Amino acid sequence: MEETYNIKDLLVLLWSKVWYIIGVSLIGAFLAFFVSKFVMSEKYESHISMYVKSADAQQTGQDKTNVDLQDINASKSLVQTYIVILTDDPVMNEVSDKLLEMYSPEELSKYFTVTSGRVSKSGLRNAYNMTAVNQTEVLQISATTTNAKLSADLCNIMAEVAPSFLIRVVGAGSVEKIGDAEVYNTPVSPNVTKNTALGFFGGLMLSALVILVIDFFDNTVKDSDDLGETYQKPIVGEIMNIGGKLSKNDNGSSADRKKKLLLNNKEIPFNVVENYKTMRTNLMFTLSTTRNKIVVVSSPNPSEGKSVTVANLAVSMAETENRVLLIDADMRKPVQHRNFRLKNNVGLSTILSGESTFEKCVHENKSGNFALLTSGVIPPNPSELLASEKMRELLELVQQKYDYVIIDGTPLLPVTDVMGLADEVAGVLLVARYGKTTFSEIEESMKKLEIANCNLLGFVLNDISVKKGSHYGYKYNYKYKYDYGYRYGGKETKDTSAEN
């Protein structure tokens, strides 16, 4: 799916992950603090300043009471030339020789690479930093190492060898040392405070980037409008997340399903009950123009809430005093007998195999407006049974007895059982699970239905999760998260279950 973002979308998305962002930022800050404090070596810096004089200033210095602008500019130019010369290899070799007079090779090997009795030129060059102070004729030479005294010695050695090299090579101007380099025992790096702050902001930027990348490549269905507009099919139902799962491992289990069933369950939030009523009304309108009132409810994959959705839909339709039959046609992994706490020794499979009759297998409630036909024992050939003549005869029979027939079908992508019902039903209602079903899975399911010439009635987006600040939550918050007021016994009562 093509993603488009505006500033509001980005802010809402990042705000919905604010605790994740803060957590990653704090981890980044802690790691930066730990590395700076306990891993990185402390470095010490010393410096020395040298004043550069041009040749003209030297020659006429006795005749001039003030150095004119031309002399200053000449000195500035010499500073840049001197920097290039002082970082060249011959100078570094001379520094190495002087350094070895003061330290043993073993001592220097702790700070530089010492090969064949000479300190590495690149190591020395990296230790030095030379610059013109504020673009003046003052040349500042600084040295940084992990030893405070060594840094000062490097500066003093460079100030000692510089004049002879500069006068011999350049042949113009001179340099004068301004004092000696001192030993500074306060480390200049690492800057623990600065690095900790950088670690925090680095973690912040990294976490924000990861969130944006994951969201951009997230191909799951999270907006019913996108789903309907993409495939030009109606959204028959939008079912909010009921919540209250026992644990993550209970997802899809019998305990989890029972908590989500409308039948005899007073803990279902009021807004979810209204979702099913809206879905019921939409489906009745959709079926008003079809050749029959038989609907197969399916989903692309298992564990997308199909069986709970179809059970609640059938119960909701029966509340309108229509006669509704729910058939569990998933003869591979049937669950409706567990949902309604019934035995499954006889059912659809035994009818289709000729071992029993519909009247002996169907379970009806006391009012007679709701009936359930369980799947029966699991057969070895469910696809063939659903596509058989006996299945066609059964559907013709139940059409005469019931106003609506709702069939709980198998998932579309793993198996082809639903395809065998294409000629006998009004169409298929496809259930997609919020944040799990992908658009590519929807497309593959629609291709299968198209090949079988099976009508797609519309979509149901199930288990919609509305979190505060969610990137996708404002629409659903607006539609469903409000207070429902109604009168009971002459007194107005506020139902707060929609806020749970």
N, C-alpha and C positions, 0 to 999 in steps of 0.2 A: 504494500500500500504506500502511496506517496504521502509523505508527511509534510505539512506546512505549519510553521510556528509564527506566532507574533510575540511581542514582549510579554503580554499577559500570560500566554501559555507557558513561556519559559519560567516566569516568576512563580506561577502556581505549581508547576512541576517541581521546581527546586524547593519551594516551601513545603511541599508534601514529603520531601526527603530531608528536612532540615536537621533531624536528629542524626541521620546517617552522615550528613555533611559535617556536622559539628564533631561527631565521633572520629571520623577520618582526619579532620583538621587537628584534633587534639593528639591523635596518634602521631601525625606528622611532626607536631611541635615536640612531643616527647622524644621521638627518635632523633630529631635534630639536636635537642638538648643533650641527650645521652652521648651521641657521637662527638659533639663539640666539647663536652665536659670530660669524657672518659676515654675517647678513642683518638681524637686528633691531637697531634703534638703542639705544644705551645711554641710560638715563634716570637723572637725578640728582634727589635730593629734598632739600629744606630745610624747616625748620619753625620756628614761633615760638609761644610760649604766652602767653595773656592771662588774667588773673584777673578774674572777674566778681563785682561787689559788688551786693547788693540796695540799694534805697533806704533801708530801715530800718537796715541796717548802716552806711550813710553818715551818717545823721542822728544816730544814737545812739552812733556809734563812740567818741566822746570819753567817754561815760558808762559804757561797758562795757569791762571788762578782757578779756572773752572773747566771741567770736562764738557765739551760741547756735544750737541745732539749727534753729530756725525761719528764721534768717537764711541758713543753709547751704542749706536746701531751696528758699528763694526764689531764691537765686543759681543753683542747679541748673536751676530752671525757666526763668530768664532765659537760660541758655546755649542751650537749645533754641530759644528765640525769636530770639536773636541769629544763630544759624546760618541760620535761614530768611531773615532780613533781609539778611545779608551775601552770600547767593548770588543776590539779586535783581538785575535789570537795571541799576537806577540805580547800585548799588555797582560793578558790572562796568564801567560806562561811566566812572566816576570812576577806577577802577584803570587802564583803558585810557589815559585822559588823562595820568595820572602816569607810566605806562610809556613813552608816546611822548615824554615830556620827557627820559627817560634813554636811549632807543634810537631809532634812525631806523626809519622804516617798512620800509626794505629789510632791516635786521637782524632785525626782528620777523617779517617774512614767511617767514623760515626755520623759524619755530616755530608761528606762528599765521596765520590768514587775516586779512589787513588790507584793509578795504574802506572807501573814502571817508574815509580818514584816521583810521579807528578800528579797533581790534582786535576780532575776533569775540567777542561775549559768550559764546557756547557754548564756544568754544575756551578762554577764560579760566576759565569755570566748570568745565570738565573738568580743568583743570590743578590746581584747588584741591581740598583735602579738609579738611573741618572736623568736629571731633568733640569731645565732652566726655571728658576723660581719666578713665577708670575711673568714669564717672558722678559726677564731682566738679564743683565750680564753676570748674574750669580749662578754658578753651577752647583747643584746639590747632589751629592753622592750618598745614597743610602744602601745599607746591606741588611738582609733579613735571614736569620738562621734560627735553629733551635737552641743556640747558645748565646747568651747576651754578650759575653766577653769576645767571642769569636766575631760577632757582628761589628763590634767596635774596632777590632783589629783589622778586619777587612777594609773598613773605611779609612783607617789611618795608613794602611799599606798603599791603597790606591792614591791617596793624597801625596804619598812619598814618591811613587814611581811616575805619576802623571806629568810633572813639569818637564822632566828630561825627554820623555817620549813626544810631548806636544811641541816643544821647541825644536827638536830634531826633525820631526816629520813635517810640521806645518811651516816652521821657519818664520813665524810671525806671531806677535802677541806673547803674552805670558799669563800664568795663573799664580795666585797667591792663596795659600791656605788660611782660612778664617778659624783659628782655634783647632783643637783636636776633638776627635769623636769620643763621646762618653759612653759608659756602660749603663744601659737602661734595663732594670730587672723586671719591669712591668711588661707582660706579653702584649703584643699588638694583635695577635690572632691565636686561636679562634675567638671571635666575638660571640659569646654564648647567647647573649640577649638578642642580637641581630639574627643569628642563625635559628634560634627558636622561633622568632617571629616569621622568618622565611619558611621554616618547616610548617608552621600553622597555615600560612597562606598557600603554600604549595599543596598541602593536603586538601585545602578548601577548593582550589582550582582543579585538582585531579579528581576529587569526588564529584564535583559539578560536571566535569567533562565526561566521566564514566556514566553518570546518570543520563546525560543528554544522548550519548552514543547508544546506550542500551535502549532508551526510549525510541530513538530514531529507527533502530533496527527491530524493534518489537513489532511483530506481525500478527499479534493476537487481537481478537475482536474486543474492543473496549468502548465502542460507541454504536448504538443501534442505528443512528442516522447514517453513519458511514456504511454499515452493513446493508441497509435498505437501498441507499443511493448507488452503491457499487453494483449490486446485482438486480436492481429494479424490481424488487419483491417487497411486499408489505411486511412490517414488523407486527406480528400478531400479538406478541406478548413480551413484556419486560419484567422479569422477576428479580426482586431485590434479594440480596444475601440475607438469609434468615439468621445466621450467626448461631452462637452457642454450641459449636462443635466441642466434643469432649477433649479431643487432642488431635494433633496433626495426623496420627496414624488411623484415626477413626473416619477419615474422609472416605465416603462411599460405603462405609460399613453399615450393617443393619441398625446399629445404635444411632448412627448419624442420620440415616434415612428416616427413622421413626420420629426424630426430633423435627423433621421438616414436613411431615404429613399433616394436612389440614384436618383429617378425620379425627375427631375426639382429642384435639390438641389445642388447649387454651393458651399455650405459650407462643403461638405463632403471632408475630407482630401484625398489627392492624393493617399497616400499609402493604404487607405481603399478601394478606387476604384480598385487599383491593386490587393488587396486581393480577391475581388469578381471576377475579371477577371481570376485570377489563379484558383479559385474555379470552375469557369465555365469551364475552359479548362480541369481540372482534372475530372469533372463530365462527360464531353463529352467523354473523353477517357474511363472512367469506363463503360458508357452505350454503347460503340461501340461493345461490345461482348454480350450484354444482348438480351433477346427475344423481348423486346419492349423498348420504350423510356419513360415509365411512372415511375415517382419517387415520393414517399411519403417522405416529410420532417417532422420529428417529434422530440420530445425531451422528456427526462424523466419526467419533471415537467413543469407547467406553468411558465411564466415570465423568460424564459431562452433565449429569443431573437429569437425564432423559426419563428414567423410570419414576423418579419422584415428581417430576413435572407432569407426566401423563397421568399419574394417580391423582394428583391434586386437581388437574384439569377435569378429569372425569367426575370427581366428587363435586366440584364447583358447578358443573353443568347439571348434575342431578338435583342440585338445590333449587333449580328453576322449575322443578316438577316435570322436566322432560325425562323420558325413560332412556337411560344411558347404560350401555354395555362396554365394559373395559375388557379387552382381550390381551392376555400376555402372549405375544407371538415370538418372544425371544426364547426359543427352545434350546438355546445353548447355555445361557446364564440367566435363567428366570429369577425375578425378585418379587413380583407382585404378590405371590402367595405369602412371602415374608412380611411385606408391607402391611397386608391386611390380616396377618396371623391365621392363615388357612393351610390345610394340608394340600399337597400337590401330587397325590398318587394317581389322580385322574384329571383330565383337562383337555386342552386343544390337541395334543399329540394322540391321545387315546381316541378322540373323536375322528381325527383324520385317518387313523389306522384301522377304523371300523370296530374297535374294541368296546366303544361306549357311545352314548348319544348325548346330544347337547343338554337335554333336560336333566340327565343324571349328573352332569359335570358342572353346570352353572351354579354360582352362589349369588343369591339375591338378598337384599336387605328387606326389612319388614314392610316398608312402604312400597316396595316393588319398583321404585324408580331408579335404583342403581343395582347393577349386576356385574359380577366379575367371573371371567372364565380364565382360570389359571393355565399355565403352559402344559401341565401334565408331566409325565416322566420324560426325561431327555432322550430323544430318538437319535439314531445314527444318521438320518437324512432329513434335517429340518428344511433345507432349501427345496427339496423335491416335494415335501408335504405341503408347504405353503403355496407352491405353484400347481398343486394337484386339482383335479375336478372336484374332489370332496371339499376342498377349501372354498371353491367358488360356490358350491351348493350351500355350505355353512353360512357364508356371507349373505346369500340370497334369503336364507331362513331368518337370520337375525335382523335384517333390514325390515322385515314385516313386524317384528316384535318390539323393536326399539327405535326411538327417534334419532339417536346418535350412537354410532359405534366407534370407539376410540381404541386403536390397536397400538400396543407397545411393541415396536419393531426392534430389530437388531441394529447395531451401529452400521453405517453405510460403508466405511472404508475397509474394515477387516473382512466382512462377509457380504454376500449378495442376496441374502434371504428376502430383503424388502422388495427386490426387483420382481419377484414372483407375484407380488400383489398389485403390480402397477395397473393392470386392466380392470381390477375389481374395486378400486377405491377412488374417492374424490381427489385425493392427493396426499402429499407428504408434508408434515410440519417438521421443520428442521430446527433442533435445539442446539444452540452454541453456548458454550460456557465463557463467561466474562474472564478475560485475562488468561485463558488457556487454549481455547480453540483458535486456530490461525486462519487467516484469509485463504491461504493455500489449501488448507484442509476443506474449507467451504467450497472452493472451486472444484476440487477433486470429487467431492460429494455430488455437486451439481452436474458434473460430467456423467457420473454414473446414472443419475436420475434421467438425464437427457437421453442417454443411450437406451435406457429401458422405456423411454417415452412415458415417463411418470411425471405427473403434474406436481410442481412445488407450490404449495399454498402460501408459504411465507416462513418467517423466522421467529424463533423465540430466543431472546438473549437472557440467559439464566445466571443466577448467582452474582448479580451485579453488586460490586463492592463500592460503597460510597464512604470514603475516608475524608476527614476534615482536611481541606486544602488539596484534595486530590486533583491531578491534572485533568481527569475525566469526570470529576464528581459534581461540578456545579450544575450541570444539566439535570442530573438525577436528584440532587439536593433540592433543586427548584421544583421538580415535579412531585417528589414524594416526601421530602422531609419537612412536613408542616404538621401543625396540630389539627386533629380531627375533633370537631365538636358535634355532639348529637344529643337529643333529648330522650331521656328514659324515665318514665313515670312522672312526667311533668317537671323534672329537674334536669338542667343541662349538665352533662358530664363530659369531661375532657379525657380523651384517650391518649395516653402518653407512650404507648407501645411503639409508635412510629419513630420515637426518638431513640430507641434502644439500638 
